[in-house]
Amino acid sequence: MPETLSYERRVLDVASSRMDEEPVLVLQGARTVGKTYLLRQLAASRGGEYLDLDDPATLDAVRRDAVTLVSGEGPVFVDEYQHEPAVLSAIKAQLNKDLRPARYVLAGSTRTTAVAEVAKFLAGRASRVLVLPLSQGEIAGVREDFVEMLMLGEPAALVSRERSLTSRTDYAERIARGGMPLALSRGEGARARWFDEYVDLVLEHEVVELSRLRQRRQLPALLRHLAAHTGQLLNVSSTAAAASLDRHTAADYITLLESLCLVRQLPAWGRTSGGRTSGTAKVHLVDSGLAARLLRRGPAHLAAREVSALTEFAHLLATFVVGELVKQSSWLDLVVGLYQWRTYDDDEVDLVLERDDGRIAAVRVLSGTRVLPEDLRGLRRLREASGNAFVA
């Protein structure tokens, strides 16, 4: 297993390329996902000033004279920018004079207040780069191109590739391990403790607004309920009831968990007509390892030949696969819309990837050892409904 900070991140190339186009780049992602490491790599390759506002001396200097510290010619890299709002004001003043690309790269908290501050000061001048948990290819040191081939290459070439030899037990281990860098090198017990502490840290410390949330103690129960329904259609009413919240508050708290990069909603793909298509979003935990731990499910349970385990494995596998494909799509220069599709007859497609020109690729995730004709009915119906837009 590589050391925590030795993984080669595909998002590094994305961020470097985006720097050449935008005056400000904001690295956004879950806590401990590797934003600081990425920022340091960019600084090492590009040169310029590096300001770590977690360092008391640097923070004090920024508070005394932020304008001078961010006014250099070369790129300025600011880590934990949320510690001093004056740094954003100083950057805005510099951009009013000079909007050259590659001026600033910021990394920091996922707190909603921090993100709002960036929007307030740098709207229209900052581009966001999403830093997600490590992909399976990044963990193994293999370059992945499945989504690239679907959206940019020749999808038919994927059919001729060697069949994967990954077993059900292997998948159970990968699902439970997830992709959070600091969890990967730990054994199963230590990893479980890390996930528990991670949830406590994020929900109690990362969200400064928690002191103003009247029912903040319901957040862990809400997150556990979403984990239990990962890969499924989001029913806000039943989620609210399970967490002892009213529907409006539950919806707001789900949005809050999204802003923390803990959960994601996949909206329904809505270009097909007819009243048989559900417009409800699906919910996924951003990291399958976190989802498995919230459910208290380790690799051995997920791999068990039991009815309850088979169902949980199916939903977690869908979250695992969708998460991997979301990561791959985030590396493309092409903007790819991500959706899911389901009818009221229970025909479904787990992931619909849509290009700007309207062409789509559809992915169905199945956890059984056999593929039956009815398992592919959702793909066939979506192909019929989308016509020539359907690529693969």
Contacts in CASP RR format, 6 or more apart in sequence:
PFRMAT RR
TARGET T0000
AUTHOR 0000-0000-0000
METHOD contacts of the structure
MODEL  1
MPETLSYERRVLDVASSRMDEEPVLVLQGARTVGKTYLLRQLAASRGGEY
LDLDDPATLDAVRRDAVTLVSGEGPVFVDEYQHEPAVLSAIKAQLNKDLR
PARYVLAGSTRTTAVAEVAKFLAGRASRVLVLPLSQGEIAGVREDFVEML
MLGEPAALVSRERSLTSRTDYAERIARGGMPLALSRGEGARARWFDEYVD
LVLEHEVVELSRLRQRRQLPALLRHLAAHTGQLLNVSSTAAAASLDRHTA
ADYITLLESLCLVRQLPAWGRTSGGRTSGTAKVHLVDSGLAARLLRRGPA
HLAAREVSALTEFAHLLATFVVGELVKQSSWLDLVVGLYQWRTYDDDEVD
LVLERDDGRIAAVRVLSGTRVLPEDLRGLRRLREASGNAFVA
1 184 0 8 1.000
1 185 0 8 1.000
2 139 0 8 1.000
3 185 0 8 1.000
4 181 0 8 1.000
4 182 0 8 1.000
4 184 0 8 1.000
4 185 0 8 1.000
5 37 0 8 1.000
5 181 0 8 1.000
7 134 0 8 1.000
7 138 0 8 1.000
7 139 0 8 1.000
7 141 0 8 1.000
7 181 0 8 1.000
8 138 0 8 1.000
8 141 0 8 1.000
9 34 0 8 1.000
9 37 0 8 1.000
9 38 0 8 1.000
9 41 0 8 1.000
9 131 0 8 1.000
9 134 0 8 1.000
9 138 0 8 1.000
10 135 0 8 1.000
10 138 0 8 1.000
10 143 0 8 1.000
10 327 0 8 1.000
10 331 0 8 1.000
11 38 0 8 1.000
11 129 0 8 1.000
11 130 0 8 1.000
11 131 0 8 1.000
11 132 0 8 1.000
11 330 0 8 1.000
11 331 0 8 1.000
12 38 0 8 1.000
12 41 0 8 1.000
12 42 0 8 1.000
13 331 0 8 1.000
14 129 0 8 1.000
14 330 0 8 1.000
14 331 0 8 1.000
14 333 0 8 1.000
15 25 0 8 1.000
15 27 0 8 1.000
15 38 0 8 1.000
15 42 0 8 1.000
15 105 0 8 1.000
15 129 0 8 1.000
16 42 0 8 1.000
16 45 0 8 1.000
16 46 0 8 1.000
17 333 0 8 1.000
18 25 0 8 1.000
18 127 0 8 1.000
18 129 0 8 1.000
19 25 0 8 1.000
19 42 0 8 1.000
19 46 0 8 1.000
19 75 0 8 1.000
19 101 0 8 1.000
19 102 0 8 1.000
19 105 0 8 1.000
20 101 0 8 1.000
20 102 0 8 1.000
21 101 0 8 1.000
21 127 0 8 1.000
22 101 0 8 1.000
22 102 0 8 1.000
22 125 0 8 1.000
22 126 0 8 1.000
22 127 0 8 1.000
23 95 0 8 1.000
23 99 0 8 1.000
23 100 0 8 1.000
23 101 0 8 1.000
23 102 0 8 1.000
23 103 0 8 1.000
23 104 0 8 1.000
23 125 0 8 1.000
23 126 0 8 1.000
24 91 0 8 1.000
24 95 0 8 1.000
24 103 0 8 1.000
24 104 0 8 1.000
24 105 0 8 1.000
24 106 0 8 1.000
24 122 0 8 1.000
24 125 0 8 1.000
24 126 0 8 1.000
24 127 0 8 1.000
25 104 0 8 1.000
25 105 0 8 1.000
25 106 0 8 1.000
25 126 0 8 1.000
25 127 0 8 1.000
25 128 0 8 1.000
25 129 0 8 1.000
26 105 0 8 1.000
26 106 0 8 1.000
26 107 0 8 1.000
26 118 0 8 1.000
26 122 0 8 1.000
26 126 0 8 1.000
26 127 0 8 1.000
26 128 0 8 1.000
26 129 0 8 1.000
27 35 0 8 1.000
27 38 0 8 1.000
27 39 0 8 1.000
27 105 0 8 1.000
27 106 0 8 1.000
27 107 0 8 1.000
27 108 0 8 1.000
27 129 0 8 1.000
27 131 0 8 1.000
28 35 0 8 1.000
28 110 0 8 1.000
28 115 0 8 1.000
28 128 0 8 1.000
28 129 0 8 1.000
28 130 0 8 1.000
28 131 0 8 1.000
28 261 0 8 1.000
29 35 0 8 1.000
29 110 0 8 1.000
29 130 0 8 1.000
29 131 0 8 1.000
29 132 0 8 1.000
29 261 0 8 1.000
30 110 0 8 1.000
30 133 0 8 1.000
30 180 0 8 1.000
30 202 0 8 1.000
30 260 0 8 1.000
30 261 0 8 1.000
30 262 0 8 1.000
30 286 0 8 1.000
30 287 0 8 1.000
31 109 0 8 1.000
31 110 0 8 1.000
31 198 0 8 1.000
31 201 0 8 1.000
31 202 0 8 1.000
31 206 0 8 1.000
31 260 0 8 1.000
32 180 0 8 1.000
32 181 0 8 1.000
32 182 0 8 1.000
32 198 0 8 1.000
33 131 0 8 1.000
33 132 0 8 1.000
33 133 0 8 1.000
33 180 0 8 1.000
33 181 0 8 1.000
33 261 0 8 1.000
34 131 0 8 1.000
34 181 0 8 1.000
35 79 0 8 1.000
35 107 0 8 1.000
35 108 0 8 1.000
35 131 0 8 1.000
36 79 0 8 1.000
36 107 0 8 1.000
37 181 0 8 1.000
38 107 0 8 1.000
38 131 0 8 1.000
39 50 0 8 1.000
39 77 0 8 1.000
39 79 0 8 1.000
39 105 0 8 1.000
39 107 0 8 1.000
40 50 0 8 1.000
40 77 0 8 1.000
42 75 0 8 1.000
42 77 0 8 1.000
42 105 0 8 1.000
43 50 0 8 1.000
43 75 0 8 1.000
43 77 0 8 1.000
43 105 0 8 1.000
46 75 0 8 1.000
46 102 0 8 1.000
47 74 0 8 1.000
47 75 0 8 1.000
48 72 0 8 1.000
48 74 0 8 1.000
48 75 0 8 1.000
48 76 0 8 1.000
48 77 0 8 1.000
49 69 0 8 1.000
49 70 0 8 1.000
49 72 0 8 1.000
49 74 0 8 1.000
49 75 0 8 1.000
49 76 0 8 1.000
49 77 0 8 1.000
50 77 0 8 1.000
50 79 0 8 1.000
51 58 0 8 1.000
51 62 0 8 1.000
51 69 0 8 1.000
51 70 0 8 1.000
51 76 0 8 1.000
51 77 0 8 1.000
51 78 0 8 1.000
51 79 0 8 1.000
51 87 0 8 1.000
52 58 0 8 1.000
52 79 0 8 1.000
52 80 0 8 1.000
53 59 0 8 1.000
53 62 0 8 1.000
53 78 0 8 1.000
53 79 0 8 1.000
53 80 0 8 1.000
53 81 0 8 1.000
53 83 0 8 1.000
53 84 0 8 1.000
53 87 0 8 1.000
54 79 0 8 1.000
54 80 0 8 1.000
54 83 0 8 1.000
59 83 0 8 1.000
59 84 0 8 1.000
61 69 0 8 1.000
62 69 0 8 1.000
62 84 0 8 1.000
62 86 0 8 1.000
62 87 0 8 1.000
63 84 0 8 1.000
63 86 0 8 1.000
66 84 0 8 1.000
66 86 0 8 1.000
66 87 0 8 1.000
66 89 0 8 1.000
66 90 0 8 1.000
67 90 0 8 1.000
67 93 0 8 1.000
67 94 0 8 1.000
69 76 0 8 1.000
69 90 0 8 1.000
70 76 0 8 1.000
70 78 0 8 1.000
70 87 0 8 1.000
70 90 0 8 1.000
70 91 0 8 1.000
70 94 0 8 1.000
70 104 0 8 1.000
71 90 0 8 1.000
71 94 0 8 1.000
74 102 0 8 1.000
74 103 0 8 1.000
75 102 0 8 1.000
75 103 0 8 1.000
75 104 0 8 1.000
75 105 0 8 1.000
76 91 0 8 1.000
76 103 0 8 1.000
76 104 0 8 1.000
76 105 0 8 1.000
77 104 0 8 1.000
77 105 0 8 1.000
77 106 0 8 1.000
77 107 0 8 1.000
78 87 0 8 1.000
78 104 0 8 1.000
78 105 0 8 1.000
78 106 0 8 1.000
78 107 0 8 1.000
79 107 0 8 1.000
79 108 0 8 1.000
80 107 0 8 1.000
80 108 0 8 1.000
80 109 0 8 1.000
81 87 0 8 1.000
81 88 0 8 1.000
81 106 0 8 1.000
81 107 0 8 1.000
81 108 0 8 1.000
81 114 0 8 1.000
81 118 0 8 1.000
82 108 0 8 1.000
82 109 0 8 1.000
82 111 0 8 1.000
82 113 0 8 1.000
82 114 0 8 1.000
82 117 0 8 1.000
85 117 0 8 1.000
88 117 0 8 1.000
88 118 0 8 1.000
88 120 0 8 1.000
88 121 0 8 1.000
88 122 0 8 1.000
89 121 0 8 1.000
91 104 0 8 1.000
91 121 0 8 1.000
91 122 0 8 1.000
92 121 0 8 1.000
92 122 0 8 1.000
92 125 0 8 1.000
94 103 0 8 1.000
95 103 0 8 1.000
95 122 0 8 1.000
95 125 0 8 1.000
99 125 0 8 1.000
106 118 0 8 1.000
106 126 0 8 1.000
108 114 0 8 1.000
109 206 0 8 1.000
110 206 0 8 1.000
110 259 0 8 1.000
110 260 0 8 1.000
110 261 0 8 1.000
111 206 0 8 1.000
111 207 0 8 1.000
111 208 0 8 1.000
111 209 0 8 1.000
112 207 0 8 1.000
112 209 0 8 1.000
112 256 0 8 1.000
112 259 0 8 1.000
113 208 0 8 1.000
113 209 0 8 1.000
115 259 0 8 1.000
118 126 0 8 1.000
130 330 0 8 1.000
132 286 0 8 1.000
132 323 0 8 1.000
132 326 0 8 1.000
132 327 0 8 1.000
132 330 0 8 1.000
133 178 0 8 1.000
133 179 0 8 1.000
133 180 0 8 1.000
133 181 0 8 1.000
133 286 0 8 1.000
133 287 0 8 1.000
133 327 0 8 1.000
134 179 0 8 1.000
134 180 0 8 1.000
134 181 0 8 1.000
134 184 0 8 1.000
135 144 0 8 1.000
135 179 0 8 1.000
135 324 0 8 1.000
135 327 0 8 1.000
135 328 0 8 1.000
136 142 0 8 1.000
136 144 0 8 1.000
136 174 0 8 1.000
136 324 0 8 1.000
137 143 0 8 1.000
137 144 0 8 1.000
139 179 0 8 1.000
139 184 0 8 1.000
144 324 0 8 1.000
144 328 0 8 1.000
145 328 0 8 1.000
146 158 0 8 1.000
146 325 0 8 1.000
146 328 0 8 1.000
147 325 0 8 1.000
147 328 0 8 1.000
147 329 0 8 1.000
147 332 0 8 1.000
147 336 0 8 1.000
147 353 0 8 1.000
148 328 0 8 1.000
148 331 0 8 1.000
148 332 0 8 1.000
149 155 0 8 1.000
149 157 0 8 1.000
149 158 0 8 1.000
150 158 0 8 1.000
150 353 0 8 1.000
150 361 0 8 1.000
150 391 0 8 1.000
150 392 0 8 1.000
151 329 0 8 1.000
151 332 0 8 1.000
151 334 0 8 1.000
151 336 0 8 1.000
151 353 0 8 1.000
151 355 0 8 1.000
151 361 0 8 1.000
151 391 0 8 1.000
152 332 0 8 1.000
152 334 0 8 1.000
155 361 0 8 1.000
155 391 0 8 1.000
155 392 0 8 1.000
156 392 0 8 1.000
158 392 0 8 1.000
166 174 0 8 1.000
168 303 0 8 1.000
168 313 0 8 1.000
169 299 0 8 1.000
169 303 0 8 1.000
171 317 0 8 1.000
171 320 0 8 1.000
172 298 0 8 1.000
172 299 0 8 1.000
172 300 0 8 1.000
172 302 0 8 1.000
172 303 0 8 1.000
172 313 0 8 1.000
173 299 0 8 1.000
174 288 0 8 1.000
174 320 0 8 1.000
175 288 0 8 1.000
175 289 0 8 1.000
175 292 0 8 1.000
175 299 0 8 1.000
175 302 0 8 1.000
175 313 0 8 1.000
175 316 0 8 1.000
175 317 0 8 1.000
175 320 0 8 1.000
176 188 0 8 1.000
176 288 0 8 1.000
176 289 0 8 1.000
176 292 0 8 1.000
176 293 0 8 1.000
176 297 0 8 1.000
176 298 0 8 1.000
176 299 0 8 1.000
176 302 0 8 1.000
177 183 0 8 1.000
177 184 0 8 1.000
177 191 0 8 1.000
177 289 0 8 1.000
177 299 0 8 1.000
178 184 0 8 1.000
178 287 0 8 1.000
178 288 0 8 1.000
178 289 0 8 1.000
178 290 0 8 1.000
178 292 0 8 1.000
178 320 0 8 1.000
179 287 0 8 1.000
179 288 0 8 1.000
179 289 0 8 1.000
180 195 0 8 1.000
180 198 0 8 1.000
180 287 0 8 1.000
180 289 0 8 1.000
180 290 0 8 1.000
182 194 0 8 1.000
183 191 0 8 1.000
183 194 0 8 1.000
183 195 0 8 1.000
183 198 0 8 1.000
183 289 0 8 1.000
186 194 0 8 1.000
188 298 0 8 1.000
188 299 0 8 1.000
191 293 0 8 1.000
192 293 0 8 1.000
192 298 0 8 1.000
195 289 0 8 1.000
195 290 0 8 1.000
195 293 0 8 1.000
195 294 0 8 1.000
196 293 0 8 1.000
198 290 0 8 1.000
199 220 0 8 1.000
199 223 0 8 1.000
199 290 0 8 1.000
199 294 0 8 1.000
202 260 0 8 1.000
202 262 0 8 1.000
203 210 0 8 1.000
203 216 0 8 1.000
203 219 0 8 1.000
203 220 0 8 1.000
203 223 0 8 1.000
204 210 0 8 1.000
206 260 0 8 1.000
207 256 0 8 1.000
207 260 0 8 1.000
209 256 0 8 1.000
210 216 0 8 1.000
210 219 0 8 1.000
213 219 0 8 1.000
213 253 0 8 1.000
214 249 0 8 1.000
215 244 0 8 1.000
215 245 0 8 1.000
215 249 0 8 1.000
218 243 0 8 1.000
218 244 0 8 1.000
218 245 0 8 1.000
218 253 0 8 1.000
219 253 0 8 1.000
219 256 0 8 1.000
219 257 0 8 1.000
221 242 0 8 1.000
221 243 0 8 1.000
221 244 0 8 1.000
222 239 0 8 1.000
222 242 0 8 1.000
222 243 0 8 1.000
222 245 0 8 1.000
222 250 0 8 1.000
222 253 0 8 1.000
222 254 0 8 1.000
222 257 0 8 1.000
223 257 0 8 1.000
223 262 0 8 1.000
223 263 0 8 1.000
223 294 0 8 1.000
224 294 0 8 1.000
224 295 0 8 1.000
225 239 0 8 1.000
225 242 0 8 1.000
225 243 0 8 1.000
226 239 0 8 1.000
226 254 0 8 1.000
226 257 0 8 1.000
226 263 0 8 1.000
226 283 0 8 1.000
226 285 0 8 1.000
227 285 0 8 1.000
227 290 0 8 1.000
227 291 0 8 1.000
227 294 0 8 1.000
227 295 0 8 1.000
228 294 0 8 1.000
228 295 0 8 1.000
229 235 0 8 1.000
229 239 0 8 1.000
229 283 0 8 1.000
229 315 0 8 1.000
230 283 0 8 1.000
230 284 0 8 1.000
230 285 0 8 1.000
230 291 0 8 1.000
230 315 0 8 1.000
230 316 0 8 1.000
230 318 0 8 1.000
230 319 0 8 1.000
231 282 0 8 1.000
231 283 0 8 1.000
231 284 0 8 1.000
231 315 0 8 1.000
231 318 0 8 1.000
231 319 0 8 1.000
231 322 0 8 1.000
231 350 0 8 1.000
232 282 0 8 1.000
232 283 0 8 1.000
232 315 0 8 1.000
233 278 0 8 1.000
233 280 0 8 1.000
233 281 0 8 1.000
233 282 0 8 1.000
233 283 0 8 1.000
233 342 0 8 1.000
234 254 0 8 1.000
234 265 0 8 1.000
234 280 0 8 1.000
234 281 0 8 1.000
234 282 0 8 1.000
234 283 0 8 1.000
235 280 0 8 1.000
236 247 0 8 1.000
236 250 0 8 1.000
236 251 0 8 1.000
236 254 0 8 1.000
237 247 0 8 1.000
239 250 0 8 1.000
239 254 0 8 1.000
240 246 0 8 1.000
240 247 0 8 1.000
240 249 0 8 1.000
240 250 0 8 1.000
240 251 0 8 1.000
243 250 0 8 1.000
243 253 0 8 1.000
245 253 0 8 1.000
254 263 0 8 1.000
254 265 0 8 1.000
254 283 0 8 1.000
257 263 0 8 1.000
258 264 0 8 1.000
258 265 0 8 1.000
261 286 0 8 1.000
262 285 0 8 1.000
262 286 0 8 1.000
262 290 0 8 1.000
263 283 0 8 1.000
263 284 0 8 1.000
263 285 0 8 1.000
263 286 0 8 1.000
264 283 0 8 1.000
264 284 0 8 1.000
264 286 0 8 1.000
264 326 0 8 1.000
265 281 0 8 1.000
265 282 0 8 1.000
265 283 0 8 1.000
265 284 0 8 1.000
266 281 0 8 1.000
266 282 0 8 1.000
266 283 0 8 1.000
266 284 0 8 1.000
266 322 0 8 1.000
266 338 0 8 1.000
266 339 0 8 1.000
266 340 0 8 1.000
266 351 0 8 1.000
267 279 0 8 1.000
267 281 0 8 1.000
267 339 0 8 1.000
267 340 0 8 1.000
268 277 0 8 1.000
268 278 0 8 1.000
268 279 0 8 1.000
268 280 0 8 1.000
268 281 0 8 1.000
268 339 0 8 1.000
268 340 0 8 1.000
268 341 0 8 1.000
268 342 0 8 1.000
269 339 0 8 1.000
269 340 0 8 1.000
269 341 0 8 1.000
269 349 0 8 1.000
269 352 0 8 1.000
269 354 0 8 1.000
269 360 0 8 1.000
269 382 0 8 1.000
270 277 0 8 1.000
270 279 0 8 1.000
270 339 0 8 1.000
270 341 0 8 1.000
271 386 0 8 1.000
271 389 0 8 1.000
272 341 0 8 1.000
272 382 0 8 1.000
272 385 0 8 1.000
272 386 0 8 1.000
273 385 0 8 1.000
275 344 0 8 1.000
276 343 0 8 1.000
276 344 0 8 1.000
276 345 0 8 1.000
277 341 0 8 1.000
277 342 0 8 1.000
277 343 0 8 1.000
277 344 0 8 1.000
278 342 0 8 1.000
278 343 0 8 1.000
278 344 0 8 1.000
279 342 0 8 1.000
280 342 0 8 1.000
281 340 0 8 1.000
282 340 0 8 1.000
282 342 0 8 1.000
284 318 0 8 1.000
284 319 0 8 1.000
284 322 0 8 1.000
284 323 0 8 1.000
285 291 0 8 1.000
285 294 0 8 1.000
285 319 0 8 1.000
286 323 0 8 1.000
288 316 0 8 1.000
288 319 0 8 1.000
288 320 0 8 1.000
288 323 0 8 1.000
291 316 0 8 1.000
291 319 0 8 1.000
292 298 0 8 1.000
292 302 0 8 1.000
292 316 0 8 1.000
295 312 0 8 1.000
295 316 0 8 1.000
297 312 0 8 1.000
297 316 0 8 1.000
301 309 0 8 1.000
301 312 0 8 1.000
302 309 0 8 1.000
302 312 0 8 1.000
302 313 0 8 1.000
302 316 0 8 1.000
303 309 0 8 1.000
303 313 0 8 1.000
310 367 0 8 1.000
313 367 0 8 1.000
314 367 0 8 1.000
314 368 0 8 1.000
317 365 0 8 1.000
317 367 0 8 1.000
318 350 0 8 1.000
318 365 0 8 1.000
321 350 0 8 1.000
321 351 0 8 1.000
321 363 0 8 1.000
321 365 0 8 1.000
322 350 0 8 1.000
322 351 0 8 1.000
322 365 0 8 1.000
325 351 0 8 1.000
325 353 0 8 1.000
325 363 0 8 1.000
326 338 0 8 1.000
329 336 0 8 1.000
329 337 0 8 1.000
329 338 0 8 1.000
329 353 0 8 1.000
334 355 0 8 1.000
334 356 0 8 1.000
335 355 0 8 1.000
335 356 0 8 1.000
336 353 0 8 1.000
336 354 0 8 1.000
336 355 0 8 1.000
337 353 0 8 1.000
337 354 0 8 1.000
337 355 0 8 1.000
338 351 0 8 1.000
338 352 0 8 1.000
338 353 0 8 1.000
338 354 0 8 1.000
339 351 0 8 1.000
339 352 0 8 1.000
339 353 0 8 1.000
339 354 0 8 1.000
340 348 0 8 1.000
340 349 0 8 1.000
340 350 0 8 1.000
340 351 0 8 1.000
340 352 0 8 1.000
341 348 0 8 1.000
341 349 0 8 1.000
341 352 0 8 1.000
341 362 0 8 1.000
341 378 0 8 1.000
341 382 0 8 1.000
342 348 0 8 1.000
342 349 0 8 1.000
343 378 0 8 1.000
343 381 0 8 1.000
347 377 0 8 1.000
347 378 0 8 1.000
347 381 0 8 1.000
348 364 0 8 1.000
348 378 0 8 1.000
349 362 0 8 1.000
349 363 0 8 1.000
349 364 0 8 1.000
349 378 0 8 1.000
349 379 0 8 1.000
349 382 0 8 1.000
350 363 0 8 1.000
350 364 0 8 1.000
350 365 0 8 1.000
351 362 0 8 1.000
351 363 0 8 1.000
351 365 0 8 1.000
352 360 0 8 1.000
352 361 0 8 1.000
352 362 0 8 1.000
352 363 0 8 1.000
352 382 0 8 1.000
353 360 0 8 1.000
353 361 0 8 1.000
353 362 0 8 1.000
353 363 0 8 1.000
354 360 0 8 1.000
358 389 0 8 1.000
359 389 0 8 1.000
359 390 0 8 1.000
359 391 0 8 1.000
360 386 0 8 1.000
360 389 0 8 1.000
360 390 0 8 1.000
360 391 0 8 1.000
361 391 0 8 1.000
361 392 0 8 1.000
362 379 0 8 1.000
362 382 0 8 1.000
362 383 0 8 1.000
362 390 0 8 1.000
362 392 0 8 1.000
364 375 0 8 1.000
364 376 0 8 1.000
364 378 0 8 1.000
364 379 0 8 1.000
366 375 0 8 1.000
382 390 0 8 1.000
383 390 0 8 1.000
END
